[in-house]
């Protein structure tokens, strides 16, 4: 089969590699599209290796058609249209994935577009609901509101009855966020998000943060009493001082999470998260409250261009690679 091989961060080539097959408890998917994530860019640069035992090939989500089912798999059958959350291997013609990480394509969603859902849906639901217990009437602040994660998180939060504030770097991106349901729009290039939240609200109940160290102190200031900071990225660095006085006085929680390295099964596993997403988020998509937001589609041979678009930050929503 063919797959993308990262010969260097700037050279991703589509070439012949060893074929894969479905092992026990696995499903083999004939890939139609793969979602592009920032972790894929980091892996191509040698900064984010896959978990032990995972495919060395880049790619953490796909959509496609079931080509083979392994022993001990009863829920899926050959020919079904599916999408899946992966630990790796998605930038390829075929990928083997544990059956518990496979999802049906939601009603009303194109098969290609479905590739942009598993990673964002599992990230958002596991962090906002399963971890932070975001609920009706609460205020959520999302950094990077126009991204794939941000655009999905905005829609899910609104479907749950929460209010949404976002940061983004341009008027066009903020307008895009407003159309998705965000109420408080903050241009981080021109405004201080802490001052803006203090002016408009009593602070955020939950912050979904991709910046890490660079925003740590300001995020604590932006939280309301009993607020929760959920850190899912480190684009702004990995080390910062934590003001314990603010943390204690406001009874705050700082939570760091990852999705890729979680176990396949058991408590807090990928299978548990995928099941929760299928039960809770897929109905939101079926009835139109949440939709996949696709900003660009490129042939998989242009994976390098897709990564450059991701780094440039000009695309709103998800970038997909079609096979």
VEXDREN-2710 file (C-alpha; in Angstrom, 1 decimal):
% VEXDREN-2710
k/r/px/py/pz
1/UNK/0.0/0.0/0.0
2/UNK/1.0/3.7/-0.2
3/UNK/1.4/6.0/2.8
4/UNK/3.0/9.4/3.6
5/UNK/6.6/9.1/4.8
6/UNK/8.1/12.1/6.6
7/UNK/11.6/12.2/5.1
8/UNK/12.0/15.6/6.8
9/UNK/9.6/18.2/8.3
10/UNK/9.3/19.9/4.9
11/UNK/9.3/16.7/2.8
12/UNK/6.4/14.4/3.1
13/UNK/6.3/11.9/0.3
14/UNK/3.6/9.4/-0.9
15/UNK/5.3/6.1/-1.4
16/UNK/5.1/2.4/-1.1
17/UNK/5.2/0.9/2.4
18/UNK/4.5/-2.4/4.1
19/UNK/0.8/-3.4/3.9
20/UNK/-1.3/-3.7/7.1
21/UNK/-4.0/-6.2/8.1
22/UNK/-6.6/-6.4/10.9
23/UNK/-5.4/-8.2/14.0
24/UNK/-7.5/-9.6/16.8
25/UNK/-10.0/-7.0/17.9
26/UNK/-9.2/-4.7/15.0
27/UNK/-10.9/-3.3/11.9
28/UNK/-9.0/-2.6/8.6
29/UNK/-10.3/0.6/7.0
30/UNK/-9.8/1.5/3.3
31/UNK/-9.1/5.2/3.8
32/UNK/-11.0/7.9/1.9
33/UNK/-9.8/10.9/3.9
34/UNK/-7.5/11.7/6.8
35/UNK/-7.9/14.7/9.2
36/UNK/-4.8/17.0/9.7
37/UNK/-4.0/17.9/13.3
38/UNK/-1.3/20.0/14.9
39/UNK/0.1/16.8/16.5
40/UNK/0.7/15.5/13.0
41/UNK/2.8/18.5/12.2
42/UNK/4.8/18.0/15.4
43/UNK/5.3/14.3/14.6
44/UNK/6.6/15.2/11.1
45/UNK/9.1/17.5/12.8
46/UNK/10.3/14.7/15.1
47/UNK/8.8/16.4/18.2
48/UNK/5.9/14.1/19.0
49/UNK/6.6/10.4/18.5
50/UNK/3.7/8.0/18.5
51/UNK/2.9/5.9/21.6
52/UNK/4.7/2.6/22.0
53/UNK/3.3/0.0/19.6
54/UNK/1.4/2.5/17.4
55/UNK/2.1/3.0/13.7
56/UNK/5.0/5.3/12.8
57/UNK/2.9/6.7/10.0
58/UNK/1.4/10.1/10.7
59/UNK/-2.4/10.5/11.1
60/UNK/-4.8/10.3/14.0
61/UNK/-8.2/10.2/12.4
62/UNK/-9.7/8.9/9.1
63/UNK/-12.9/8.1/7.3
64/UNK/-13.4/5.2/4.9
65/UNK/-14.9/1.8/4.3
66/UNK/-14.4/-1.3/6.4
67/UNK/-12.2/-3.7/4.3
68/UNK/-11.6/-6.4/6.8
69/UNK/-12.5/-7.3/10.4
70/UNK/-10.2/-9.3/12.7
71/UNK/-11.0/-12.0/15.1
72/UNK/-13.1/-11.0/18.1
73/UNK/-14.9/-8.2/16.2
74/UNK/-18.7/-8.5/15.9
75/UNK/-20.0/-4.9/15.7
76/UNK/-18.5/-4.0/12.3
77/UNK/-18.7/-5.7/8.9
78/UNK/-17.0/-5.3/5.5
79/UNK/-18.5/-2.5/3.4
80/UNK/-19.6/-0.2/6.3
81/UNK/-18.8/3.5/6.0
82/UNK/-17.0/4.5/9.2
83/UNK/-14.6/7.0/10.7
84/UNK/-12.1/6.3/13.4
85/UNK/-9.8/7.7/16.1
86/UNK/-6.2/6.5/15.7
87/UNK/-2.9/6.5/17.6
88/UNK/-1.3/6.8/14.2
89/UNK/-1.3/5.4/10.7
90/UNK/-4.0/7.6/9.1
91/UNK/-2.0/9.2/6.2
92/UNK/-2.2/5.9/4.2
93/UNK/-4.4/3.9/1.9
94/UNK/-5.3/1.5/4.7
95/UNK/-5.1/1.5/8.4
96/UNK/-5.8/-1.0/11.2
97/UNK/-7.6/0.3/14.3
98/UNK/-9.0/-1.2/17.5
99/UNK/-12.7/-1.8/16.9
100/UNK/-13.6/0.3/20.0
101/UNK/-12.2/3.4/18.3
102/UNK/-14.4/3.1/15.2
103/UNK/-17.5/5.2/14.7
104/UNK/-20.3/5.1/12.2
105/UNK/-20.4/8.1/9.8
106/UNK/-23.1/10.4/11.4
107/UNK/-26.4/10.8/9.6
108/UNK/-26.2/13.6/7.1
109/UNK/-22.4/13.8/6.9
110/UNK/-20.4/13.2/3.8
111/UNK/-17.9/10.3/4.0
112/UNK/-14.9/12.5/3.3
113/UNK/-16.0/15.2/5.8
114/UNK/-16.4/12.6/8.5
115/UNK/-12.6/12.3/8.7
116/UNK/-12.6/15.7/10.4
117/UNK/-14.8/14.6/13.3
118/UNK/-13.2/11.8/15.5
119/UNK/-10.2/13.7/16.9
120/UNK/-12.1/17.0/17.6
121/UNK/-15.2/15.3/18.9
122/UNK/-13.3/13.0/21.3
123/UNK/-11.0/15.8/22.4
124/UNK/-13.8/18.3/23.1
125/UNK/-16.2/15.8/24.8
126/UNK/-13.6/14.2/27.0
127/UNK/-12.3/17.6/28.2
128/UNK/-15.3/19.8/28.4
129/UNK/-17.9/17.2/29.6
130/UNK/-16.2/14.1/31.0
131/UNK/-13.5/16.2/32.7
132/UNK/-14.7/19.7/33.4
133/UNK/-18.5/18.9/33.4
134/UNK/-19.4/22.0/31.4
135/UNK/-23.1/22.6/31.7
136/UNK/-26.0/24.9/31.0
137/UNK/-25.5/28.6/31.9
138/UNK/-21.7/28.3/32.4
139/UNK/-19.2/30.4/30.4
140/UNK/-16.5/28.7/28.4
141/UNK/-13.5/30.5/27.0
142/UNK/-11.9/28.9/24.0
143/UNK/-8.4/30.0/22.9
144/UNK/-8.1/29.5/19.1
145/UNK/-11.8/29.7/18.5
146/UNK/-11.6/29.3/14.7
147/UNK/-9.5/26.2/14.8
148/UNK/-10.8/22.7/14.3
149/UNK/-11.0/22.1/18.0
150/UNK/-12.4/25.6/18.7
151/UNK/-15.1/25.5/16.0
152/UNK/-16.3/22.1/17.3
153/UNK/-16.1/23.1/21.0
154/UNK/-18.2/26.2/20.3
155/UNK/-21.0/24.2/18.8
156/UNK/-21.0/21.5/21.4
157/UNK/-20.9/24.1/24.2
158/UNK/-23.9/25.9/22.7
159/UNK/-25.8/22.7/22.3
160/UNK/-25.2/22.1/26.0
161/UNK/-26.6/25.5/26.9
162/UNK/-23.3/27.1/27.8
163/UNK/-22.2/30.6/26.8
164/UNK/-19.0/30.8/24.7
165/UNK/-16.2/33.4/24.6
166/UNK/-13.4/33.0/22.1
167/UNK/-10.0/34.4/21.2
168/UNK/-8.8/34.7/17.6
169/UNK/-6.4/36.8/15.6
170/UNK/-8.5/38.6/13.0
171/UNK/-12.0/40.1/12.5
172/UNK/-12.8/37.4/9.8
173/UNK/-12.0/34.6/12.2
174/UNK/-14.1/36.3/15.0
175/UNK/-17.0/36.7/12.6
176/UNK/-16.7/33.0/11.8
177/UNK/-16.8/32.2/15.5
178/UNK/-19.9/34.4/16.0
179/UNK/-21.7/32.5/13.2
180/UNK/-21.0/29.3/15.1
181/UNK/-22.6/30.7/18.3
182/UNK/-19.8/32.5/20.2
183/UNK/-21.1/35.5/22.1
184/UNK/-17.9/37.2/23.4
185/UNK/-15.4/37.8/20.6
186/UNK/-11.8/38.8/21.6
187/UNK/-9.1/39.7/19.1
188/UNK/-6.0/38.7/21.0
189/UNK/-3.8/40.9/18.9
190/UNK/-5.7/44.0/19.9
191/UNK/-7.3/43.2/23.3
192/UNK/-6.3/41.7/26.6
193/UNK/-8.7/38.7/27.1
194/UNK/-8.5/39.0/30.9
195/UNK/-9.6/42.6/30.9
196/UNK/-12.3/41.9/28.4
197/UNK/-13.8/39.0/30.4
198/UNK/-13.6/41.0/33.6
199/UNK/-15.5/43.8/31.9
200/UNK/-18.2/41.7/30.3
201/UNK/-18.5/38.8/32.9
202/UNK/-17.5/37.6/36.3
203/UNK/-14.9/35.3/34.6
204/UNK/-14.9/32.0/32.8
205/UNK/-16.1/28.9/34.4
206/UNK/-14.0/26.7/32.1
207/UNK/-11.1/27.6/29.8
208/UNK/-10.0/25.3/27.0
209/UNK/-6.4/26.2/26.4
210/UNK/-4.0/25.4/23.6
211/UNK/-1.3/27.8/24.6
212/UNK/0.1/26.3/27.8
213/UNK/2.9/28.3/29.6
214/UNK/2.5/31.6/27.8
215/UNK/-1.1/32.0/29.0
216/UNK/-1.0/30.2/32.4
217/UNK/-1.0/33.2/34.7
218/UNK/-3.5/35.2/32.6
219/UNK/-5.8/32.2/32.4
220/UNK/-6.0/32.0/36.1
221/UNK/-6.8/35.6/36.3
222/UNK/-9.6/35.1/33.7
223/UNK/-11.3/32.3/35.6
224/UNK/-14.2/32.8/37.9
225/UNK/-14.2/31.4/41.4
226/UNK/-14.3/27.6/41.3
227/UNK/-13.2/27.8/37.6
228/UNK/-11.3/25.1/35.7
229/UNK/-8.4/25.5/33.3
230/UNK/-8.1/22.6/30.9
231/UNK/-4.8/22.6/29.1
232/UNK/-4.7/20.5/25.9
233/UNK/-1.8/22.2/24.0
234/UNK/1.6/23.8/24.5
235/UNK/1.9/26.2/21.6
236/UNK/3.1/28.9/24.0
237/UNK/5.7/26.8/25.8
238/UNK/5.9/24.2/28.5
239/UNK/7.2/26.0/31.6
240/UNK/5.7/28.8/33.6
241/UNK/5.3/30.0/37.2
242/UNK/2.0/29.1/38.8
243/UNK/0.5/31.7/41.2
244/UNK/-0.7/29.5/44.0
245/UNK/-2.2/32.5/45.8
246/UNK/-4.6/33.0/42.9
247/UNK/-5.2/29.3/42.7
248/UNK/-6.1/29.0/46.4
249/UNK/-8.1/32.2/46.7
250/UNK/-10.4/31.4/43.8
251/UNK/-10.5/27.6/44.4
252/UNK/-9.3/26.9/40.9
253/UNK/-8.4/23.7/39.2
254/UNK/-5.6/23.3/36.5
255/UNK/-6.0/20.1/34.5
256/UNK/-3.7/18.8/31.8
257/UNK/-4.9/16.1/29.5
258/UNK/-3.9/14.2/26.4
259/UNK/-5.9/11.9/24.1
260/UNK/-3.4/10.0/22.0
261/UNK/-1.5/8.2/24.7
262/UNK/-4.6/6.9/26.6
263/UNK/-5.1/3.1/26.7
264/UNK/-7.4/1.5/24.2
265/UNK/-9.8/0.1/26.8
266/UNK/-10.6/0.5/30.5
267/UNK/-11.4/3.6/32.6
268/UNK/-10.7/6.9/30.9
269/UNK/-9.7/5.0/27.7
270/UNK/-10.2/5.8/24.0
271/UNK/-12.9/3.2/23.8
272/UNK/-14.8/4.8/26.7
273/UNK/-14.5/8.3/25.1
274/UNK/-15.5/7.1/21.6
275/UNK/-18.6/5.4/23.1
276/UNK/-19.6/8.6/24.9
277/UNK/-19.1/10.6/21.8
278/UNK/-21.3/8.3/19.7
279/UNK/-24.0/8.4/22.4
280/UNK/-23.9/12.2/23.0
281/UNK/-22.4/14.0/20.1
282/UNK/-23.5/12.0/17.1
283/UNK/-27.2/12.9/17.8
284/UNK/-26.2/16.6/18.0
285/UNK/-24.7/16.2/14.5
286/UNK/-27.7/14.2/13.2
287/UNK/-30.2/16.9/14.2
288/UNK/-28.0/19.8/13.0
289/UNK/-26.9/21.4/16.3
290/UNK/-23.3/20.5/15.5
291/UNK/-21.7/20.2/12.0
292/UNK/-18.2/19.4/10.8
293/UNK/-16.4/22.5/9.8
294/UNK/-14.0/21.8/6.9
295/UNK/-11.8/24.6/5.8
296/UNK/-9.7/22.9/3.2
297/UNK/-9.5/19.6/1.3
298/UNK/-6.2/18.6/-0.4
299/UNK/-5.1/15.3/-2.1
300/UNK/-3.0/13.3/0.3
301/UNK/0.0/13.7/-2.0
302/UNK/0.0/17.4/-0.9
303/UNK/0.3/16.5/2.8
304/UNK/3.3/18.9/3.1
305/UNK/1.1/21.8/1.8
306/UNK/-1.6/20.9/4.3
307/UNK/0.9/21.0/7.1
308/UNK/2.1/24.4/6.0
309/UNK/-1.5/25.7/5.9
310/UNK/-1.9/24.4/9.5
311/UNK/1.2/26.3/10.6
312/UNK/0.2/29.4/8.8
313/UNK/-3.0/29.4/10.7
314/UNK/-5.1/30.9/7.9
315/UNK/-7.6/28.1/7.5
316/UNK/-10.6/28.0/9.7
317/UNK/-11.9/24.6/10.8
318/UNK/-10.4/21.3/9.8
319/UNK/-8.0/20.5/6.9
320/UNK/-8.6/17.1/5.2
321/UNK/-6.4/15.0/3.0
322/UNK/-8.3/12.9/0.5
323/UNK/-7.2/9.5/-0.8
END
